[in-house]
Amino acid sequence: MKLLIIGATGPTGRQIVDQALAQGHTVTALVRDPAKASFAPPVTKVAGDVLAAASLQQAVAGQEAVLCTLGSAATGPFKEMTMLSEGTRNLVTAMQEAGARRLVCITGIGAGDSKGYGPWWYNWLVQPLVLRGVYHDKDRQEAIVRASGLDWTLVRPGILTNAAAKGVSAVRAVTDLKGFCAGSISRADVAAWCLRELADSQYRGQAPVLVS
């Protein structure tokens, strides 16, 4: 599959790049500075920024699918941000114009209707005090994806860790959140699950929470 990865230099993005290459995908990574992005030679690096629509158009051209794992810095309890939603809006427009239909977009536990389903300390301390502005923007990001008309899957990982992979078969994708409390999941397992979802589209048009 010809796959564009947005956010490829982040910790989850790098896992996706490595695993996608191992599975034989043709990988393109959108990066701000190609000279500072150390990827294996099979990876095509395209210089660009999600806030620069023209660079996204170049990166999306010819791709069969896009996996978006945009990250952001903590905002604290008062600062707002718009990078996730603005960048995703540009990405959606570029995909629509290029005829690229398949989008897997990683947001996080606490986005949209998953708010309140993390551990208590995450619900009451981390999200409102550290990530408040980030999650306001993740809500907008998810709304843009849902309204895009693309073949989308929103992915909401639980508490991310750098632990060793347990394997994609150990990942639980939860869509019925009644009585649910999200635990943790390794970035490696999130990457593996997202790549499998690109292949089988079992959760197309859905927003599962991932835990392992």
BALOBA-1460 file (C-alpha; in Angstrom, 3 decimals):
// residues 212
<rec num="1" residu="m" x="0.000" y="0.000" z="0.000"/>
<rec num="2" residu="k" x="1.180" y="3.550" z="-0.747"/>
<rec num="3" residu="l" x="0.938" y="5.135" z="2.690"/>
<rec num="4" residu="l" x="1.474" y="8.723" z="3.831"/>
<rec num="5" residu="i" x="2.276" y="9.174" z="7.518"/>
<rec num="6" residu="i" x="1.602" y="12.526" z="9.156"/>
<rec num="7" residu="g" x="3.492" y="13.021" z="12.422"/>
<rec num="8" residu="a" x="6.083" y="10.443" z="11.429"/>
<rec num="9" residu="t" x="8.854" y="11.890" z="13.610"/>
<rec num="10" residu="g" x="6.879" y="11.532" z="16.854"/>
<rec num="11" residu="p" x="7.250" y="8.468" z="19.087"/>
<rec num="12" residu="t" x="4.122" y="6.756" z="17.763"/>
<rec num="13" residu="g" x="4.804" y="7.896" z="14.221"/>
<rec num="14" residu="r" x="8.236" y="6.290" z="14.212"/>
<rec num="15" residu="q" x="6.717" y="3.001" z="15.336"/>
<rec num="16" residu="i" x="4.271" y="3.225" z="12.448"/>
<rec num="17" residu="v" x="7.034" y="3.972" z="9.937"/>
<rec num="18" residu="d" x="9.167" y="1.026" z="11.090"/>
<rec num="19" residu="q" x="6.283" y="-1.445" z="11.153"/>
<rec num="20" residu="a" x="4.865" y="-0.243" z="7.826"/>
<rec num="21" residu="l" x="8.248" y="-0.790" z="6.163"/>
<rec num="22" residu="a" x="8.527" y="-4.250" z="7.719"/>
<rec num="23" residu="q" x="5.124" y="-5.100" z="6.253"/>
<rec num="24" residu="g" x="6.191" y="-4.010" z="2.784"/>
<rec num="25" residu="h" x="4.249" y="-0.773" z="2.470"/>
<rec num="26" residu="t" x="5.573" y="2.103" z="0.374"/>
<rec num="27" residu="v" x="5.982" y="4.829" z="2.988"/>
<rec num="28" residu="t" x="6.029" y="8.597" z="2.579"/>
<rec num="29" residu="a" x="6.615" y="10.795" z="5.629"/>
<rec num="30" residu="l" x="5.666" y="14.461" z="5.846"/>
<rec num="31" residu="v" x="8.455" y="16.199" z="7.769"/>
<rec num="32" residu="r" x="9.269" y="19.826" z="8.459"/>
<rec num="33" residu="d" x="13.021" y="19.393" z="7.936"/>
<rec num="34" residu="p" x="14.067" y="16.320" z="5.912"/>
<rec num="35" residu="a" x="17.711" y="16.786" z="6.970"/>
<rec num="36" residu="k" x="16.773" y="16.212" z="10.603"/>
<rec num="37" residu="a" x="14.447" y="13.259" z="9.972"/>
<rec num="38" residu="s" x="16.468" y="10.042" z="10.179"/>
<rec num="39" residu="f" x="14.482" y="7.364" z="8.393"/>
<rec num="40" residu="a" x="15.646" y="4.302" z="6.510"/>
<rec num="41" residu="p" x="16.288" y="4.960" z="2.792"/>
<rec num="42" residu="p" x="13.052" y="3.307" z="1.576"/>
<rec num="43" residu="v" x="11.080" y="6.104" z="3.242"/>
<rec num="44" residu="t" x="10.287" y="9.043" z="0.964"/>
<rec num="45" residu="k" x="10.556" y="12.288" z="2.915"/>
<rec num="46" residu="v" x="8.414" y="15.202" z="1.774"/>
<rec num="47" residu="a" x="9.160" y="18.595" z="3.294"/>
<rec num="48" residu="g" x="6.022" y="20.247" z="4.552"/>
<rec num="49" residu="d" x="3.773" y="21.332" z="7.340"/>
<rec num="50" residu="v" x="0.136" y="20.472" z="8.011"/>
<rec num="51" residu="l" x="-0.552" y="24.206" z="8.271"/>
<rec num="52" residu="a" x="0.789" y="24.717" z="4.725"/>
<rec num="53" residu="a" x="-1.909" y="23.390" z="2.406"/>
<rec num="54" residu="a" x="0.293" y="23.298" z="-0.682"/>
<rec num="55" residu="s" x="2.836" y="20.959" z="0.924"/>
<rec num="56" residu="l" x="0.040" y="18.597" z="1.941"/>
<rec num="57" residu="q" x="-1.259" y="18.486" z="-1.610"/>
<rec num="58" residu="q" x="2.188" y="17.416" z="-2.795"/>
<rec num="59" residu="a" x="2.490" y="14.754" z="-0.081"/>
<rec num="60" residu="v" x="-0.983" y="13.266" z="-0.625"/>
<rec num="61" residu="a" x="-0.665" y="12.957" z="-4.398"/>
<rec num="62" residu="g" x="-0.588" y="9.298" z="-5.442"/>
<rec num="63" residu="q" x="-1.216" y="7.905" z="-1.953"/>
<rec num="64" residu="e" x="-3.702" y="5.116" z="-1.271"/>
<rec num="65" residu="a" x="-4.109" y="5.881" z="2.448"/>
<rec num="66" residu="v" x="-3.084" y="8.361" z="5.106"/>
<rec num="67" residu="l" x="-2.271" y="7.639" z="8.738"/>
<rec num="68" residu="c" x="-2.340" y="10.797" z="10.840"/>
<rec num="69" residu="t" x="-0.638" y="10.801" z="14.241"/>
<rec num="70" residu="l" x="-0.260" y="14.503" z="14.903"/>
<rec num="71" residu="g" x="1.068" y="15.321" z="18.356"/>
<rec num="72" residu="s" x="1.111" y="18.520" z="20.360"/>
<rec num="73" residu="a" x="2.696" y="20.062" z="23.408"/>
<rec num="74" residu="a" x="0.801" y="20.461" z="26.667"/>
<rec num="75" residu="t" x="-1.250" y="23.657" z="26.827"/>
<rec num="76" residu="g" x="-2.047" y="23.971" z="30.529"/>
<rec num="77" residu="p" x="-5.500" y="24.913" z="31.824"/>
<rec num="78" residu="f" x="-5.951" y="28.218" z="29.952"/>
<rec num="79" residu="k" x="-4.133" y="28.239" z="26.623"/>
<rec num="80" residu="e" x="-6.066" y="27.124" z="23.570"/>
<rec num="81" residu="m" x="-4.635" y="25.711" z="20.354"/>
<rec num="82" residu="t" x="-5.835" y="25.114" z="16.795"/>
<rec num="83" residu="m" x="-2.969" y="23.241" z="15.104"/>
<rec num="84" residu="l" x="-4.619" y="19.817" z="15.216"/>
<rec num="85" residu="s" x="-7.924" y="20.980" z="13.770"/>
<rec num="86" residu="e" x="-6.426" y="23.367" z="11.214"/>
<rec num="87" residu="g" x="-3.885" y="20.798" z="10.078"/>
<rec num="88" residu="t" x="-6.506" y="18.066" z="9.821"/>
<rec num="89" residu="r" x="-8.809" y="20.369" z="7.853"/>
<rec num="90" residu="n" x="-5.976" y="20.977" z="5.377"/>
<rec num="91" residu="l" x="-5.254" y="17.259" z="5.213"/>
<rec num="92" residu="v" x="-8.885" y="16.365" z="4.554"/>
<rec num="93" residu="t" x="-9.091" y="18.944" z="1.778"/>
<rec num="94" residu="a" x="-5.895" y="17.632" z="0.169"/>
<rec num="95" residu="m" x="-7.193" y="14.056" z="0.328"/>
<rec num="96" residu="q" x="-10.532" y="15.030" z="-1.186"/>
<rec num="97" residu="e" x="-8.829" y="16.852" z="-4.044"/>
<rec num="98" residu="a" x="-6.388" y="13.982" z="-4.676"/>
<rec num="99" residu="g" x="-9.034" y="11.256" z="-4.483"/>
<rec num="100" residu="a" x="-7.306" y="9.551" z="-1.555"/>
<rec num="101" residu="r" x="-10.140" y="8.013" z="0.443"/>
<rec num="102" residu="r" x="-8.734" y="6.085" z="3.406"/>
<rec num="103" residu="l" x="-7.799" y="7.957" z="6.588"/>
<rec num="104" residu="v" x="-6.830" y="6.553" z="9.980"/>
<rec num="105" residu="c" x="-6.468" y="9.400" z="12.463"/>
<rec num="106" residu="i" x="-5.117" y="8.982" z="15.993"/>
<rec num="107" residu="t" x="-6.560" y="11.312" z="18.649"/>
<rec num="108" residu="g" x="-6.678" y="9.986" z="22.227"/>
<rec num="109" residu="i" x="-8.720" y="8.869" z="25.207"/>
<rec num="110" residu="g" x="-10.762" y="11.859" z="26.319"/>
<rec num="111" residu="a" x="-11.593" y="13.114" z="22.827"/>
<rec num="112" residu="g" x="-15.223" y="13.400" z="21.820"/>
<rec num="113" residu="d" x="-17.556" y="11.014" z="23.608"/>
<rec num="114" residu="s" x="-14.619" y="9.188" z="25.219"/>
<rec num="115" residu="k" x="-14.189" y="12.039" z="27.716"/>
<rec num="116" residu="g" x="-14.329" y="10.762" z="31.288"/>
<rec num="117" residu="y" x="-13.403" y="7.173" z="30.449"/>
<rec num="118" residu="g" x="-9.741" y="7.328" z="31.431"/>
<rec num="119" residu="p" x="-8.259" y="6.674" z="34.889"/>
<rec num="120" residu="w" x="-9.476" y="9.073" z="37.571"/>
<rec num="121" residu="w" x="-6.174" y="10.959" z="37.713"/>
<rec num="122" residu="y" x="-6.272" y="11.468" z="33.970"/>
<rec num="123" residu="n" x="-9.914" y="12.604" z="33.930"/>
<rec num="124" residu="w" x="-9.604" y="15.009" z="36.855"/>
<rec num="125" residu="l" x="-5.975" y="16.167" z="36.769"/>
<rec num="126" residu="v" x="-4.130" y="15.599" z="33.498"/>
<rec num="127" residu="q" x="-6.826" y="16.388" z="30.972"/>
<rec num="128" residu="p" x="-8.263" y="19.561" z="32.590"/>
<rec num="129" residu="l" x="-5.015" y="20.950" z="34.020"/>
<rec num="130" residu="v" x="-2.353" y="19.877" z="31.513"/>
<rec num="131" residu="l" x="-4.123" y="19.040" z="28.252"/>
<rec num="132" residu="r" x="-7.292" y="21.128" z="28.337"/>
<rec num="133" residu="g" x="-6.559" y="23.149" z="25.188"/>
<rec num="134" residu="v" x="-5.195" y="20.089" z="23.377"/>
<rec num="135" residu="y" x="-8.406" y="18.164" z="23.920"/>
<rec num="136" residu="h" x="-10.621" y="21.054" z="22.917"/>
<rec num="137" residu="d" x="-8.745" y="20.947" z="19.619"/>
<rec num="138" residu="k" x="-8.907" y="17.154" z="19.398"/>
<rec num="139" residu="d" x="-12.690" y="17.491" z="19.646"/>
<rec num="140" residu="r" x="-12.646" y="19.867" z="16.681"/>
<rec num="141" residu="q" x="-10.237" y="17.549" z="14.843"/>
<rec num="142" residu="e" x="-12.550" y="14.570" z="15.276"/>
<rec num="143" residu="a" x="-15.546" y="16.589" z="14.068"/>
<rec num="144" residu="i" x="-13.658" y="17.524" z="10.887"/>
<rec num="145" residu="v" x="-12.791" y="13.892" z="10.191"/>
<rec num="146" residu="r" x="-16.366" y="12.736" z="10.807"/>
<rec num="147" residu="a" x="-17.735" y="15.335" z="8.389"/>
<rec num="148" residu="s" x="-15.090" y="14.700" z="5.718"/>
<rec num="149" residu="g" x="-16.910" y="12.134" z="3.607"/>
<rec num="150" residu="l" x="-13.706" y="10.067" z="3.593"/>
<rec num="151" residu="d" x="-13.392" y="6.418" z="4.630"/>
<rec num="152" residu="w" x="-12.187" y="7.233" z="8.128"/>
<rec num="153" residu="t" x="-11.353" y="5.553" z="11.405"/>
<rec num="154" residu="l" x="-10.656" y="7.609" z="14.527"/>
<rec num="155" residu="v" x="-8.291" y="5.879" z="16.945"/>
<rec num="156" residu="r" x="-8.290" y="6.795" z="20.636"/>
<rec num="157" residu="p" x="-5.408" y="5.101" z="22.450"/>
<rec num="158" residu="g" x="-5.532" y="4.741" z="26.207"/>
<rec num="159" residu="i" x="-2.581" y="5.938" z="28.284"/>
<rec num="160" residu="l" x="0.409" y="5.641" z="25.952"/>
<rec num="161" residu="t" x="3.610" y="3.934" z="27.089"/>
<rec num="162" residu="n" x="6.956" y="2.997" z="25.566"/>
<rec num="163" residu="a" x="6.669" y="-0.574" z="26.813"/>
<rec num="164" residu="a" x="7.471" y="-3.546" z="24.614"/>
<rec num="165" residu="a" x="4.760" y="-4.652" z="22.237"/>
<rec num="166" residu="k" x="2.342" y="-7.316" z="23.421"/>
<rec num="167" residu="g" x="1.215" y="-7.957" z="19.861"/>
<rec num="168" residu="v" x="-1.769" y="-6.765" z="17.887"/>
<rec num="169" residu="s" x="-3.825" y="-9.745" z="19.041"/>
<rec num="170" residu="a" x="-3.587" y="-8.413" z="22.606"/>
<rec num="171" residu="v" x="-5.136" y="-5.044" z="21.680"/>
<rec num="172" residu="r" x="-8.760" y="-4.429" z="22.639"/>
<rec num="173" residu="a" x="-10.722" y="-1.959" z="20.521"/>
<rec num="174" residu="v" x="-13.639" y="-0.729" z="22.616"/>
<rec num="175" residu="t" x="-16.588" y="1.137" z="21.086"/>
<rec num="176" residu="d" x="-19.182" y="0.590" z="23.821"/>
<rec num="177" residu="l" x="-17.769" y="2.650" z="26.669"/>
<rec num="178" residu="k" x="-20.528" y="2.057" z="29.208"/>
<rec num="179" residu="g" x="-18.809" y="1.051" z="32.469"/>
<rec num="180" residu="f" x="-15.400" y="1.198" z="30.790"/>
<rec num="181" residu="c" x="-12.186" y="2.685" z="32.197"/>
<rec num="182" residu="a" x="-9.224" y="2.866" z="29.821"/>
<rec num="183" residu="g" x="-5.875" y="1.488" z="30.892"/>
<rec num="184" residu="s" x="-2.585" y="1.745" z="29.053"/>
<rec num="185" residu="i" x="-1.246" y="0.602" z="25.702"/>
<rec num="186" residu="s" x="2.210" y="0.704" z="24.146"/>
<rec num="187" residu="r" x="2.897" y="2.882" z="21.135"/>
<rec num="188" residu="a" x="4.154" y="-0.201" z="19.325"/>
<rec num="189" residu="d" x="0.786" y="-1.904" z="19.755"/>
<rec num="190" residu="v" x="-1.098" y="1.210" z="18.647"/>
<rec num="191" residu="a" x="1.017" y="1.273" z="15.484"/>
<rec num="192" residu="a" x="0.377" y="-2.400" z="14.781"/>
<rec num="193" residu="w" x="-3.366" y="-2.015" z="15.284"/>
<rec num="194" residu="c" x="-3.578" y="1.036" z="13.015"/>
<rec num="195" residu="l" x="-1.772" y="-0.774" z="10.219"/>
<rec num="196" residu="r" x="-4.083" y="-3.753" z="10.573"/>
<rec num="197" residu="e" x="-7.075" y="-1.410" z="10.448"/>
<rec num="198" residu="l" x="-5.774" y="0.019" z="7.180"/>
<rec num="199" residu="a" x="-5.754" y="-3.513" z="5.798"/>
<rec num="200" residu="d" x="-9.136" y="-4.775" z="6.993"/>
<rec num="201" residu="s" x="-11.179" y="-1.597" z="7.704"/>
<rec num="202" residu="q" x="-13.128" y="-3.355" z="10.454"/>
<rec num="203" residu="y" x="-13.725" y="-0.067" z="12.301"/>
<rec num="204" residu="r" x="-14.394" y="2.197" z="9.337"/>
<rec num="205" residu="g" x="-16.652" y="5.053" z="10.425"/>
<rec num="206" residu="q" x="-16.021" y="4.297" z="14.116"/>
<rec num="207" residu="a" x="-13.865" y="5.698" z="16.936"/>
<rec num="208" residu="p" x="-12.592" y="2.837" z="19.111"/>
<rec num="209" residu="v" x="-10.584" y="3.280" z="22.293"/>
<rec num="210" residu="l" x="-7.493" y="1.042" z="22.279"/>
<rec num="211" residu="v" x="-6.095" y="-0.694" z="25.364"/>
<rec num="212" residu="s" x="-4.060" y="-3.834" z="25.907"/>
